[in-house]
Amino acid sequence: MVNRIELLRQHIDETLLSMADTFKRRCAYVHLYGVAQACAIIALKRGENVELATMAGMLHDYYTYKFMDSQNHAEKGAVLAKKVLDDLQLTTPEETAMICLAIHNHSAKGCKHCAFDEILIDADVMQHWLYNATVPAMPHETERVHSLIEEFELKKM
């Protein structure tokens, strides 16, 4: 049986390993795979598709790191994710649409979206926050951090 997550990881790793700047490469690995892992745990907790959520996490900022451009990265990232998933033939059209919509919406942290999109948004916030949990969350992510603390029954620092 083909492991779609590992096939996608191989593709992403090819891009990340070609990054000359070691600091930016480290940031890319930590963030993309950190968000992917957070997607997995949130999807497990919420009873959503863990595999697709993990793939969305892996791809959510891939555009930013591939092109070193964060302007309109959610929209451009959704387009790139569709191309990658189509080229690799990893997902059905419906699965591709789910992943790409979540990527498209992941920067809209002040809005509520469908359950699958919320996984990626919350995972992105969780990774930002847990990268150094001794530092206060970014102002636009504070409300979601508090909700995640409650949902996962974490103790506040």
C-alpha positions as CSV (number, residue, x, y, z in Angstrom):
1,M,0.0,0.0,0.0
2,V,1.3,3.4,-0.9
3,N,1.9,5.8,1.9
4,R,0.7,9.1,0.6
5,I,2.1,11.2,3.4
6,E,5.6,9.8,2.8
7,L,5.4,10.3,-1.0
8,L,4.4,13.9,-0.3
9,R,7.1,14.3,2.2
10,Q,9.7,13.1,-0.4
11,H,8.5,15.8,-2.8
12,I,8.6,18.6,-0.2
13,D,12.0,17.4,1.1
14,E,13.5,17.8,-2.4
15,T,12.5,21.5,-2.4
16,L,13.6,22.1,1.2
17,L,17.0,20.3,0.8
18,S,17.8,22.6,-2.2
19,M,17.4,25.7,-0.1
20,A,20.9,27.3,0.3
21,D,20.1,29.3,3.4
22,T,20.4,26.9,6.3
23,F,18.4,29.2,8.6
24,K,15.5,29.4,6.2
25,R,15.7,25.7,5.5
26,R,15.4,25.0,9.3
27,C,12.5,27.3,9.6
28,A,10.7,25.6,6.7
29,Y,11.2,22.1,8.2
30,V,10.2,23.1,11.7
31,H,7.1,25.0,10.5
32,L,5.8,22.7,7.7
33,Y,6.3,19.5,9.6
34,G,5.3,21.0,13.0
35,V,2.0,22.2,11.5
36,A,1.5,18.8,9.9
37,Q,2.0,17.0,13.3
38,A,-0.4,19.5,15.0
39,C,-2.9,18.9,12.2
40,A,-2.7,15.1,13.0
41,I,-3.3,15.5,16.7
42,I,-6.1,18.0,16.2
43,A,-7.8,15.8,13.5
44,L,-7.5,12.8,15.8
45,K,-9.1,14.7,18.7
46,R,-11.9,16.1,16.5
47,G,-12.6,12.9,14.6
48,E,-11.5,14.3,11.2
49,N,-9.4,12.7,8.4
50,V,-5.9,12.6,9.9
51,E,-4.1,11.7,6.6
52,L,-5.6,14.6,4.7
53,A,-5.1,17.0,7.5
54,T,-1.5,16.1,7.8
55,M,-1.1,16.6,4.0
56,A,-2.7,20.0,4.3
57,G,-0.3,20.9,7.1
58,M,2.7,19.8,5.0
59,L,1.6,21.9,2.0
60,H,0.1,25.0,3.7
61,D,3.2,27.3,3.5
62,Y,5.0,25.3,0.8
63,Y,4.6,28.1,-1.6
64,T,6.2,30.6,0.8
65,Y,9.3,28.4,1.2
66,K,9.6,27.2,-2.4
67,F,9.5,30.8,-3.8
68,M,10.6,32.7,-0.7
69,D,7.5,34.9,-1.1
70,S,4.8,35.2,1.6
71,Q,2.6,37.8,-0.2
72,N,-0.9,36.3,-0.8
73,H,0.7,33.0,0.1
74,A,-2.6,31.3,1.2
75,E,-4.2,31.8,-2.2
76,K,-1.0,31.1,-4.2
77,G,-0.3,28.1,-1.9
78,A,-3.7,26.6,-2.7
79,V,-2.9,26.8,-6.4
80,L,0.5,25.2,-5.9
81,A,-0.9,22.5,-3.6
82,K,-3.4,21.5,-6.3
83,K,-0.6,21.3,-8.9
84,V,1.6,19.2,-6.6
85,L,-1.3,16.8,-5.6
86,D,-2.4,16.5,-9.3
87,D,1.2,15.9,-10.5
88,L,1.9,13.3,-7.8
89,Q,-1.6,11.8,-8.3
90,L,-1.9,11.3,-4.5
91,T,-5.5,12.4,-3.9
92,T,-9.0,12.2,-5.5
93,P,-10.4,15.4,-6.9
94,E,-12.6,15.8,-3.7
95,E,-9.6,15.3,-1.4
96,T,-7.5,17.8,-3.4
97,A,-10.4,20.3,-3.1
98,M,-10.6,19.8,0.6
99,I,-6.9,20.3,1.1
100,C,-6.6,23.3,-1.2
101,L,-9.6,25.1,0.4
102,A,-8.1,24.7,3.9
103,I,-4.8,26.1,2.6
104,H,-6.6,29.0,0.9
105,N,-8.4,29.8,4.1
106,H,-5.6,29.2,6.6
107,S,-4.6,32.9,7.0
108,A,-8.1,34.0,7.9
109,K,-7.6,33.3,11.6
110,G,-10.3,35.7,12.7
111,C,-13.1,33.8,10.8
112,K,-14.8,30.5,11.4
113,H,-14.6,28.0,8.6
114,C,-15.7,24.3,8.1
115,A,-14.4,21.8,10.5
116,F,-11.5,20.6,8.2
117,D,-10.3,24.1,7.5
118,E,-10.3,24.9,11.2
119,I,-7.9,22.0,11.8
120,L,-5.2,23.7,9.6
121,I,-5.9,27.2,11.0
122,D,-5.6,25.9,14.6
123,A,-2.6,23.8,13.8
124,D,-0.8,26.8,12.3
125,V,-1.6,28.8,15.5
126,M,-0.5,25.9,17.7
127,Q,2.9,25.6,16.0
128,H,3.5,29.3,16.1
129,W,2.7,29.3,19.8
130,L,4.5,26.1,20.8
131,Y,7.7,27.0,19.0
132,N,8.3,29.0,22.2
133,A,5.4,28.8,24.6
134,T,7.2,31.1,27.1
135,V,6.5,34.0,24.7
136,P,2.9,35.4,24.5
137,A,1.0,34.4,21.4
138,M,0.7,36.9,18.6
139,P,-2.2,39.2,19.1
140,H,-4.2,38.0,16.1
141,E,-3.8,34.4,17.4
142,T,-4.4,34.9,21.1
143,E,-8.1,33.9,21.0
144,R,-7.4,30.7,19.2
145,V,-4.5,29.8,21.6
146,H,-6.9,30.2,24.5
147,S,-9.4,28.0,22.8
148,L,-6.7,25.3,22.1
149,I,-5.6,25.5,25.8
150,E,-9.2,24.8,26.8
151,E,-9.8,22.1,24.2
152,F,-6.6,20.2,25.0
153,E,-7.0,20.9,28.8
154,L,-3.5,22.4,29.0
155,K,-2.3,24.3,32.0
156,K,-1.5,28.0,31.4
157,M,2.0,29.0,32.0
